[in-house]
Amino acid sequence: MEKKLNKYETIFVVSGELEETAAKAVAEKFTSLISTNGSIDQLSDWGKRRLAYPINDILDGYYTLVNFTTDSEFPKELDRIYNITDGVLRSIIVKRDE
């Protein structure tokens, strides 16, 4: 039986204390993980921006927004990997309406 694919949106913030190349490497890790487990519909690199409030005394972060399509099991695994990856300050995954 074929798994039902859903559309999701995720945004993650990588610490601004990292070098730009290191932050891009973290973002590339997640975009390749997403493309391996689904398909990327849209990818937006927002670059380095000021955070709305300090997180662990960090004031800036590199933002990346990804719209993707995958099965319903993958977002739980993606969230787990966000939480154990050094340098990721915040992340959110939202299921989009069809």
CNS distance restraints for C-alpha pairs under 8 A (distance, minus, plus):
assign (resid   3 and name CA) (resid  71 and name CA) 6.44 0.50 0.50
assign (resid   4 and name CA) (resid  71 and name CA) 6.03 0.50 0.50
assign (resid   4 and name CA) (resid  72 and name CA) 7.53 0.50 0.50
assign (resid   5 and name CA) (resid  69 and name CA) 6.31 0.50 0.50
assign (resid   5 and name CA) (resid  70 and name CA) 5.07 0.50 0.50
assign (resid   5 and name CA) (resid  71 and name CA) 4.52 0.50 0.50
assign (resid   5 and name CA) (resid  72 and name CA) 6.90 0.50 0.50
assign (resid   6 and name CA) (resid  69 and name CA) 5.52 0.50 0.50
assign (resid   6 and name CA) (resid  70 and name CA) 5.60 0.50 0.50
assign (resid   6 and name CA) (resid  71 and name CA) 5.90 0.50 0.50
assign (resid   6 and name CA) (resid  72 and name CA) 6.58 0.50 0.50
assign (resid   6 and name CA) (resid  95 and name CA) 7.31 0.50 0.50
assign (resid   6 and name CA) (resid  96 and name CA) 7.81 0.50 0.50
assign (resid   7 and name CA) (resid  67 and name CA) 7.33 0.50 0.50
assign (resid   7 and name CA) (resid  68 and name CA) 5.81 0.50 0.50
assign (resid   7 and name CA) (resid  69 and name CA) 4.43 0.50 0.50
assign (resid   7 and name CA) (resid  70 and name CA) 6.64 0.50 0.50
assign (resid   7 and name CA) (resid  95 and name CA) 6.03 0.50 0.50
assign (resid   7 and name CA) (resid  96 and name CA) 5.43 0.50 0.50
assign (resid   7 and name CA) (resid  97 and name CA) 7.35 0.50 0.50
assign (resid   7 and name CA) (resid  98 and name CA) 7.24 0.50 0.50
assign (resid   8 and name CA) (resid  67 and name CA) 5.81 0.50 0.50
assign (resid   8 and name CA) (resid  68 and name CA) 5.36 0.50 0.50
assign (resid   8 and name CA) (resid  69 and name CA) 6.06 0.50 0.50
assign (resid   8 and name CA) (resid  70 and name CA) 7.66 0.50 0.50
assign (resid   8 and name CA) (resid  93 and name CA) 6.82 0.50 0.50
assign (resid   8 and name CA) (resid  94 and name CA) 5.57 0.50 0.50
assign (resid   8 and name CA) (resid  95 and name CA) 4.35 0.50 0.50
assign (resid   8 and name CA) (resid  96 and name CA) 5.15 0.50 0.50
assign (resid   9 and name CA) (resid  65 and name CA) 7.34 0.50 0.50
assign (resid   9 and name CA) (resid  66 and name CA) 5.75 0.50 0.50
assign (resid   9 and name CA) (resid  67 and name CA) 4.41 0.50 0.50
assign (resid   9 and name CA) (resid  68 and name CA) 6.27 0.50 0.50
assign (resid   9 and name CA) (resid  93 and name CA) 5.73 0.50 0.50
assign (resid   9 and name CA) (resid  94 and name CA) 5.22 0.50 0.50
assign (resid   9 and name CA) (resid  95 and name CA) 6.34 0.50 0.50
assign (resid   9 and name CA) (resid  96 and name CA) 6.55 0.50 0.50
assign (resid  10 and name CA) (resid  65 and name CA) 5.85 0.50 0.50
assign (resid  10 and name CA) (resid  66 and name CA) 5.34 0.50 0.50
assign (resid  10 and name CA) (resid  67 and name CA) 6.49 0.50 0.50
assign (resid  10 and name CA) (resid  91 and name CA) 7.15 0.50 0.50
assign (resid  10 and name CA) (resid  92 and name CA) 5.50 0.50 0.50
assign (resid  10 and name CA) (resid  93 and name CA) 4.32 0.50 0.50
assign (resid  10 and name CA) (resid  94 and name CA) 6.25 0.50 0.50
assign (resid  11 and name CA) (resid  63 and name CA) 7.02 0.50 0.50
assign (resid  11 and name CA) (resid  64 and name CA) 5.58 0.50 0.50
assign (resid  11 and name CA) (resid  65 and name CA) 4.38 0.50 0.50
assign (resid  11 and name CA) (resid  66 and name CA) 6.32 0.50 0.50
assign (resid  11 and name CA) (resid  91 and name CA) 5.66 0.50 0.50
assign (resid  11 and name CA) (resid  92 and name CA) 5.67 0.50 0.50
assign (resid  11 and name CA) (resid  93 and name CA) 6.86 0.50 0.50
assign (resid  12 and name CA) (resid  63 and name CA) 5.93 0.50 0.50
assign (resid  12 and name CA) (resid  64 and name CA) 5.63 0.50 0.50
assign (resid  12 and name CA) (resid  65 and name CA) 6.83 0.50 0.50
assign (resid  12 and name CA) (resid  88 and name CA) 7.04 0.50 0.50
assign (resid  12 and name CA) (resid  89 and name CA) 7.62 0.50 0.50
assign (resid  12 and name CA) (resid  90 and name CA) 5.70 0.50 0.50
assign (resid  12 and name CA) (resid  91 and name CA) 4.12 0.50 0.50
assign (resid  12 and name CA) (resid  92 and name CA) 6.55 0.50 0.50
assign (resid  13 and name CA) (resid  61 and name CA) 5.68 0.50 0.50
assign (resid  13 and name CA) (resid  62 and name CA) 5.39 0.50 0.50
assign (resid  13 and name CA) (resid  63 and name CA) 4.67 0.50 0.50
assign (resid  13 and name CA) (resid  64 and name CA) 6.65 0.50 0.50
assign (resid  13 and name CA) (resid  88 and name CA) 5.82 0.50 0.50
assign (resid  13 and name CA) (resid  89 and name CA) 5.53 0.50 0.50
assign (resid  13 and name CA) (resid  90 and name CA) 5.29 0.50 0.50
assign (resid  13 and name CA) (resid  91 and name CA) 6.30 0.50 0.50
assign (resid  14 and name CA) (resid  23 and name CA) 6.20 0.50 0.50
assign (resid  14 and name CA) (resid  26 and name CA) 7.54 0.50 0.50
assign (resid  14 and name CA) (resid  27 and name CA) 7.77 0.50 0.50
assign (resid  14 and name CA) (resid  61 and name CA) 5.37 0.50 0.50
assign (resid  14 and name CA) (resid  62 and name CA) 5.00 0.50 0.50
assign (resid  14 and name CA) (resid  63 and name CA) 6.60 0.50 0.50
assign (resid  14 and name CA) (resid  87 and name CA) 5.42 0.50 0.50
assign (resid  14 and name CA) (resid  88 and name CA) 4.45 0.50 0.50
assign (resid  14 and name CA) (resid  89 and name CA) 5.64 0.50 0.50
assign (resid  14 and name CA) (resid  90 and name CA) 7.48 0.50 0.50
assign (resid  15 and name CA) (resid  23 and name CA) 7.36 0.50 0.50
assign (resid  15 and name CA) (resid  58 and name CA) 7.19 0.50 0.50
assign (resid  15 and name CA) (resid  60 and name CA) 6.77 0.50 0.50
assign (resid  15 and name CA) (resid  61 and name CA) 4.76 0.50 0.50
assign (resid  15 and name CA) (resid  62 and name CA) 6.48 0.50 0.50
assign (resid  15 and name CA) (resid  87 and name CA) 5.15 0.50 0.50
assign (resid  15 and name CA) (resid  88 and name CA) 6.10 0.50 0.50
assign (resid  15 and name CA) (resid  89 and name CA) 5.93 0.50 0.50
assign (resid  16 and name CA) (resid  23 and name CA) 7.84 0.50 0.50
assign (resid  16 and name CA) (resid  48 and name CA) 6.90 0.50 0.50
assign (resid  16 and name CA) (resid  58 and name CA) 7.06 0.50 0.50
assign (resid  16 and name CA) (resid  59 and name CA) 7.28 0.50 0.50
assign (resid  16 and name CA) (resid  60 and name CA) 4.63 0.50 0.50
assign (resid  16 and name CA) (resid  61 and name CA) 4.05 0.50 0.50
assign (resid  16 and name CA) (resid  62 and name CA) 6.03 0.50 0.50
assign (resid  17 and name CA) (resid  58 and name CA) 7.19 0.50 0.50
assign (resid  17 and name CA) (resid  60 and name CA) 7.46 0.50 0.50
assign (resid  17 and name CA) (resid  61 and name CA) 7.72 0.50 0.50
assign (resid  18 and name CA) (resid  22 and name CA) 6.03 0.50 0.50
assign (resid  18 and name CA) (resid  23 and name CA) 5.96 0.50 0.50
assign (resid  18 and name CA) (resid  87 and name CA) 7.53 0.50 0.50
assign (resid  19 and name CA) (resid  23 and name CA) 6.24 0.50 0.50
assign (resid  20 and name CA) (resid  24 and name CA) 6.13 0.50 0.50
assign (resid  21 and name CA) (resid  25 and name CA) 6.17 0.50 0.50
assign (resid  22 and name CA) (resid  26 and name CA) 6.39 0.50 0.50
assign (resid  23 and name CA) (resid  27 and name CA) 6.31 0.50 0.50
assign (resid  23 and name CA) (resid  62 and name CA) 6.91 0.50 0.50
assign (resid  23 and name CA) (resid  87 and name CA) 7.94 0.50 0.50
assign (resid  24 and name CA) (resid  28 and name CA) 5.99 0.50 0.50
assign (resid  25 and name CA) (resid  29 and name CA) 6.15 0.50 0.50
assign (resid  26 and name CA) (resid  30 and name CA) 6.63 0.50 0.50
assign (resid  26 and name CA) (resid  87 and name CA) 7.90 0.50 0.50
assign (resid  27 and name CA) (resid  31 and name CA) 6.25 0.50 0.50
assign (resid  27 and name CA) (resid  64 and name CA) 7.06 0.50 0.50
assign (resid  28 and name CA) (resid  32 and name CA) 5.96 0.50 0.50
assign (resid  29 and name CA) (resid  33 and name CA) 6.18 0.50 0.50
assign (resid  30 and name CA) (resid  34 and name CA) 6.09 0.50 0.50
assign (resid  31 and name CA) (resid  35 and name CA) 6.12 0.50 0.50
assign (resid  31 and name CA) (resid  40 and name CA) 7.94 0.50 0.50
assign (resid  31 and name CA) (resid  66 and name CA) 7.75 0.50 0.50
assign (resid  32 and name CA) (resid  36 and name CA) 6.02 0.50 0.50
assign (resid  33 and name CA) (resid  37 and name CA) 6.41 0.50 0.50
assign (resid  34 and name CA) (resid  38 and name CA) 5.85 0.50 0.50
assign (resid  34 and name CA) (resid  39 and name CA) 6.92 0.50 0.50
assign (resid  34 and name CA) (resid  40 and name CA) 7.01 0.50 0.50
assign (resid  34 and name CA) (resid  68 and name CA) 7.48 0.50 0.50
assign (resid  34 and name CA) (resid  78 and name CA) 7.98 0.50 0.50
assign (resid  35 and name CA) (resid  39 and name CA) 4.94 0.50 0.50
assign (resid  35 and name CA) (resid  40 and name CA) 5.78 0.50 0.50
assign (resid  37 and name CA) (resid  70 and name CA) 6.63 0.50 0.50
assign (resid  37 and name CA) (resid  74 and name CA) 7.12 0.50 0.50
assign (resid  38 and name CA) (resid  68 and name CA) 6.97 0.50 0.50
assign (resid  38 and name CA) (resid  69 and name CA) 5.61 0.50 0.50
assign (resid  38 and name CA) (resid  70 and name CA) 4.45 0.50 0.50
assign (resid  38 and name CA) (resid  71 and name CA) 7.44 0.50 0.50
assign (resid  39 and name CA) (resid  68 and name CA) 5.59 0.50 0.50
assign (resid  39 and name CA) (resid  69 and name CA) 5.31 0.50 0.50
assign (resid  39 and name CA) (resid  70 and name CA) 6.66 0.50 0.50
assign (resid  40 and name CA) (resid  66 and name CA) 7.03 0.50 0.50
assign (resid  40 and name CA) (resid  67 and name CA) 6.09 0.50 0.50
assign (resid  40 and name CA) (resid  68 and name CA) 4.28 0.50 0.50
assign (resid  40 and name CA) (resid  69 and name CA) 6.47 0.50 0.50
assign (resid  41 and name CA) (resid  66 and name CA) 7.62 0.50 0.50
assign (resid  41 and name CA) (resid  67 and name CA) 5.33 0.50 0.50
assign (resid  41 and name CA) (resid  68 and name CA) 4.99 0.50 0.50
assign (resid  41 and name CA) (resid  69 and name CA) 6.99 0.50 0.50
assign (resid  42 and name CA) (resid  66 and name CA) 5.81 0.50 0.50
assign (resid  42 and name CA) (resid  67 and name CA) 5.01 0.50 0.50
assign (resid  42 and name CA) (resid  68 and name CA) 6.88 0.50 0.50
assign (resid  43 and name CA) (resid  64 and name CA) 7.57 0.50 0.50
assign (resid  43 and name CA) (resid  65 and name CA) 5.97 0.50 0.50
assign (resid  43 and name CA) (resid  66 and name CA) 4.64 0.50 0.50
assign (resid  43 and name CA) (resid  67 and name CA) 6.46 0.50 0.50
assign (resid  44 and name CA) (resid  64 and name CA) 5.89 0.50 0.50
assign (resid  44 and name CA) (resid  65 and name CA) 5.06 0.50 0.50
assign (resid  44 and name CA) (resid  66 and name CA) 6.34 0.50 0.50
assign (resid  45 and name CA) (resid  63 and name CA) 6.36 0.50 0.50
assign (resid  45 and name CA) (resid  64 and name CA) 4.65 0.50 0.50
assign (resid  45 and name CA) (resid  65 and name CA) 6.41 0.50 0.50
assign (resid  46 and name CA) (resid  62 and name CA) 7.07 0.50 0.50
assign (resid  46 and name CA) (resid  63 and name CA) 5.20 0.50 0.50
assign (resid  46 and name CA) (resid  64 and name CA) 5.78 0.50 0.50
assign (resid  46 and name CA) (resid  65 and name CA) 7.50 0.50 0.50
assign (resid  47 and name CA) (resid  62 and name CA) 5.10 0.50 0.50
assign (resid  47 and name CA) (resid  63 and name CA) 5.66 0.50 0.50
assign (resid  47 and name CA) (resid  64 and name CA) 7.36 0.50 0.50
assign (resid  48 and name CA) (resid  60 and name CA) 6.63 0.50 0.50
assign (resid  48 and name CA) (resid  61 and name CA) 5.39 0.50 0.50
assign (resid  48 and name CA) (resid  62 and name CA) 4.26 0.50 0.50
assign (resid  48 and name CA) (resid  63 and name CA) 6.50 0.50 0.50
assign (resid  49 and name CA) (resid  60 and name CA) 5.58 0.50 0.50
assign (resid  49 and name CA) (resid  61 and name CA) 5.64 0.50 0.50
assign (resid  49 and name CA) (resid  62 and name CA) 6.34 0.50 0.50
assign (resid  49 and name CA) (resid  63 and name CA) 7.29 0.50 0.50
assign (resid  50 and name CA) (resid  59 and name CA) 5.96 0.50 0.50
assign (resid  50 and name CA) (resid  60 and name CA) 4.44 0.50 0.50
assign (resid  50 and name CA) (resid  61 and name CA) 6.48 0.50 0.50
assign (resid  51 and name CA) (resid  59 and name CA) 5.53 0.50 0.50
assign (resid  51 and name CA) (resid  60 and name CA) 5.27 0.50 0.50
assign (resid  51 and name CA) (resid  61 and name CA) 6.45 0.50 0.50
assign (resid  53 and name CA) (resid  59 and name CA) 7.01 0.50 0.50
assign (resid  54 and name CA) (resid  58 and name CA) 5.30 0.50 0.50
assign (resid  54 and name CA) (resid  59 and name CA) 4.98 0.50 0.50
assign (resid  55 and name CA) (resid  59 and name CA) 6.91 0.50 0.50
assign (resid  55 and name CA) (resid  89 and name CA) 7.19 0.50 0.50
assign (resid  61 and name CA) (resid  89 and name CA) 7.93 0.50 0.50
assign (resid  70 and name CA) (resid  74 and name CA) 6.89 0.50 0.50
assign (resid  73 and name CA) (resid  77 and name CA) 7.22 0.50 0.50
assign (resid  74 and name CA) (resid  78 and name CA) 6.16 0.50 0.50
assign (resid  75 and name CA) (resid  79 and name CA) 6.06 0.50 0.50
assign (resid  75 and name CA) (resid  93 and name CA) 7.00 0.50 0.50
assign (resid  76 and name CA) (resid  80 and name CA) 6.31 0.50 0.50
assign (resid  77 and name CA) (resid  81 and name CA) 6.29 0.50 0.50
assign (resid  78 and name CA) (resid  82 and name CA) 6.21 0.50 0.50
assign (resid  79 and name CA) (resid  83 and name CA) 6.31 0.50 0.50
assign (resid  79 and name CA) (resid  91 and name CA) 7.76 0.50 0.50
assign (resid  79 and name CA) (resid  92 and name CA) 7.75 0.50 0.50
assign (resid  79 and name CA) (resid  93 and name CA) 7.45 0.50 0.50
assign (resid  80 and name CA) (resid  84 and name CA) 6.55 0.50 0.50
assign (resid  81 and name CA) (resid  85 and name CA) 6.12 0.50 0.50
assign (resid  82 and name CA) (resid  88 and name CA) 6.54 0.50 0.50
assign (resid  82 and name CA) (resid  91 and name CA) 6.93 0.50 0.50
assign (resid  83 and name CA) (resid  88 and name CA) 7.44 0.50 0.50
